[in-house]
Amino acid sequence: MRRLIAVAIAGLVLGGHPHAQRPAGQIVVNPTGTSATWFFDQSASSLATIQQTYSYRYYIDANTTPIALPVTCAEPPSGSGYPCQGQMSTIASGSHDYTLEVVCSSGCTPSSTKALPVSYNLAGNNGLVAPTGLRVESASGSQIPPLASIVDGAGATWTQGAPPAACPPSVASSHPPSDCAPQMRNGTVVGLGSSILYKNATVYVQGPSGTETHWWKYNGPNDWTDVGTAKP
């Protein structure tokens, strides 16, 4: 019967020494910038044992809710410990203790074990940056106007600029300037029209087509499909 050996921690990014547990702090999910990554050595009978039967999770301070940690391990260059690493998806602002736990799905006694806590400080030279520019996909049916902006499923932000003094010469005789306002995706003009509609994960722009106003489906840069005069 294989026996699970306690995890030996090599250290977190800019790791530290175990100390008394601290109170929980602000949780930062999926941080940008330099990631906080576990690096450790795992004792096991083989790499296949780790890959097939072991899973990992971690705890912040005294919190009892585990957070899953995807881990990859490799054959050791020397010695008996398999070098492993896993990137944390949730990090607490400030200085905190992180405890790594390994769980064995079968054939192990005990079935799980925790390493000693390792300290990590989300500050100073760690290079961890909280997310900026947060945005959420707009609801189906969102429209400009009356909205000032729309966020599509790719995270792009759509806005409409002020109408020009006149439409381009090709349609100026049959369309008012309000039909030719700049339609912008992430600040870049991608078309002209009077309205932007986001419906069923698709962006449509209402713009001039000959003497009529049609709805145009956005497929990608410089790629539009005329879907007719009826609103999608």
Secondary structure, DSSP 8 states (H G I E B T S, - for coil): -------EEEEETT------------EEES-EES--EEEEEEE-S-HHHHHHHEEEEEEETT--S-EE---EE---SSSSEEEEEEE-SEEESEEEEEEEEEEESSS-SSSEEE---EEEEESGGG-EE---S------TTEEETTSSEEE-TTS-EEEE----SS--TTTTTTS-GGGGEEEEETTEEEEEESEEEEETTEEEEEEEETTEEEEEEEEETTEEEE--SS--
